[in-house]
Amino acid sequence: MRRAAQAILVIGAVAAALPAQAQTYDPRYPICMQVFSIDGPAVGCGYASMAQCKASASGRAAECFANPYFAGAGRKPARARRR
């Protein structure tokens, strides 16, 4: 039992020492692009529209998608006031 606990502690220490990946989903932009390369996929959010993203992704191994962390996604549209 003692060896198992030591092994878990060692594994936890090694996992904590590994570099962590930073958040790539910018909540200010509604569209993201994932680029596939030999080094692995990379996600970048910085597009205001799907058309803008697709123009940037054209000719590359990339795809555009809606940002799941977009800050404005949960907002309701403003209602018009009745007169």
CYANA upper distance limits for C-alpha pairs under 8 A (distance plus 0.5 A):
  1 MET  CA      5 ALA  CA      6.88
  2 ARG  CA      6 GLN  CA      6.76
  3 ARG  CA      7 ALA  CA      6.55
  4 ALA  CA      8 ILE  CA      6.72
  5 ALA  CA      9 LEU  CA      6.77
  6 GLN  CA     10 VAL  CA      6.67
  7 ALA  CA     11 ILE  CA      6.63
  8 ILE  CA     12 GLY  CA      6.57
  9 LEU  CA     13 ALA  CA      6.61
 10 VAL  CA     14 VAL  CA      6.70
 11 ILE  CA     15 ALA  CA      6.62
 12 GLY  CA     16 ALA  CA      6.62
 13 ALA  CA     17 ALA  CA      6.77
 14 VAL  CA     18 LEU  CA      7.04
 24 THR  CA     43 VAL  CA      6.47
 24 THR  CA     44 GLY  CA      6.34
 24 THR  CA     45 CYS  CA      7.43
 25 TYR  CA     32 CYS  CA      7.91
 25 TYR  CA     43 VAL  CA      7.82
 25 TYR  CA     44 GLY  CA      7.12
 25 TYR  CA     45 CYS  CA      6.11
 25 TYR  CA     67 ASN  CA      7.35
 25 TYR  CA     68 PRO  CA      8.46
 25 TYR  CA     69 TYR  CA      7.01
 26 ASP  CA     44 GLY  CA      8.23
 26 ASP  CA     45 CYS  CA      5.91
 26 ASP  CA     46 GLY  CA      7.52
 26 ASP  CA     69 TYR  CA      7.85
 26 ASP  CA     70 PHE  CA      7.71
 27 PRO  CA     67 ASN  CA      8.10
 27 PRO  CA     69 TYR  CA      5.85
 27 PRO  CA     70 PHE  CA      4.77
 27 PRO  CA     71 ALA  CA      5.57
 28 ARG  CA     46 GLY  CA      8.35
 28 ARG  CA     70 PHE  CA      6.60
 28 ARG  CA     71 ALA  CA      6.72
 28 ARG  CA     72 GLY  CA      8.31
 29 TYR  CA     45 CYS  CA      6.65
 29 TYR  CA     46 GLY  CA      5.96
 29 TYR  CA     47 TYR  CA      6.37
 29 TYR  CA     48 ALA  CA      6.38
 29 TYR  CA     67 ASN  CA      7.72
 29 TYR  CA     70 PHE  CA      6.58
 30 PRO  CA     45 CYS  CA      8.11
 30 PRO  CA     46 GLY  CA      8.39
 30 PRO  CA     47 TYR  CA      7.25
 30 PRO  CA     48 ALA  CA      6.59
 30 PRO  CA     49 SER  CA      7.73
 30 PRO  CA     66 ALA  CA      6.44
 30 PRO  CA     67 ASN  CA      5.63
 30 PRO  CA     70 PHE  CA      5.80
 30 PRO  CA     72 GLY  CA      8.35
 30 PRO  CA     73 ALA  CA      8.29
 31 ILE  CA     45 CYS  CA      6.48
 31 ILE  CA     46 GLY  CA      7.28
 31 ILE  CA     47 TYR  CA      5.61
 31 ILE  CA     48 ALA  CA      6.69
 31 ILE  CA     49 SER  CA      6.72
 31 ILE  CA     50 MET  CA      6.79
 31 ILE  CA     53 CYS  CA      7.67
 31 ILE  CA     64 CYS  CA      7.42
 31 ILE  CA     65 PHE  CA      6.36
 31 ILE  CA     66 ALA  CA      5.20
 31 ILE  CA     67 ASN  CA      5.58
 32 CYS  CA     43 VAL  CA      7.34
 32 CYS  CA     44 GLY  CA      6.10
 32 CYS  CA     45 CYS  CA      4.50
 32 CYS  CA     46 GLY  CA      6.95
 32 CYS  CA     47 TYR  CA      6.87
 32 CYS  CA     53 CYS  CA      7.85
 32 CYS  CA     64 CYS  CA      6.16
 32 CYS  CA     65 PHE  CA      5.94
 32 CYS  CA     66 ALA  CA      6.58
 32 CYS  CA     67 ASN  CA      6.05
 33 MET  CA     43 VAL  CA      6.22
 33 MET  CA     44 GLY  CA      5.96
 33 MET  CA     45 CYS  CA      6.74
 33 MET  CA     53 CYS  CA      7.16
 33 MET  CA     57 ALA  CA      7.98
 33 MET  CA     62 ALA  CA      7.16
 33 MET  CA     63 GLU  CA      6.06
 33 MET  CA     64 CYS  CA      4.84
 33 MET  CA     65 PHE  CA      6.81
 34 GLN  CA     41 PRO  CA      7.03
 34 GLN  CA     42 ALA  CA      6.03
 34 GLN  CA     43 VAL  CA      4.84
 34 GLN  CA     44 GLY  CA      6.95
 34 GLN  CA     62 ALA  CA      5.95
 34 GLN  CA     63 GLU  CA      5.91
 34 GLN  CA     64 CYS  CA      6.91
 35 VAL  CA     41 PRO  CA      6.04
 35 VAL  CA     42 ALA  CA      5.78
 35 VAL  CA     43 VAL  CA      6.89
 35 VAL  CA     60 ARG  CA      8.10
 35 VAL  CA     61 ALA  CA      6.46
 35 VAL  CA     62 ALA  CA      4.75
 35 VAL  CA     63 GLU  CA      7.20
 36 PHE  CA     40 GLY  CA      6.53
 36 PHE  CA     41 PRO  CA      4.85
 36 PHE  CA     42 ALA  CA      7.04
 36 PHE  CA     61 ALA  CA      6.00
 36 PHE  CA     62 ALA  CA      6.40
 37 SER  CA     41 PRO  CA      6.41
 37 SER  CA     42 ALA  CA      8.46
 37 SER  CA     61 ALA  CA      7.87
 45 CYS  CA     67 ASN  CA      7.72
 47 TYR  CA     52 GLN  CA      6.87
 47 TYR  CA     53 CYS  CA      6.29
 48 ALA  CA     52 GLN  CA      7.44
 48 ALA  CA     53 CYS  CA      8.42
 49 SER  CA     53 CYS  CA      6.98
 50 MET  CA     54 LYS  CA      6.58
 50 MET  CA     64 CYS  CA      7.49
 50 MET  CA     65 PHE  CA      8.21
 51 ALA  CA     55 ALA  CA      6.63
 52 GLN  CA     56 SER  CA      6.97
 53 CYS  CA     57 ALA  CA      6.62
 53 CYS  CA     64 CYS  CA      6.70
 54 LYS  CA     58 SER  CA      6.45
 54 LYS  CA     63 GLU  CA      8.07
 54 LYS  CA     64 CYS  CA      6.97
 57 ALA  CA     61 ALA  CA      7.90
 57 ALA  CA     62 ALA  CA      6.02
 57 ALA  CA     63 GLU  CA      7.13
 57 ALA  CA     64 CYS  CA      8.03
 58 SER  CA     62 ALA  CA      8.35
 69 TYR  CA     73 ALA  CA      8.31
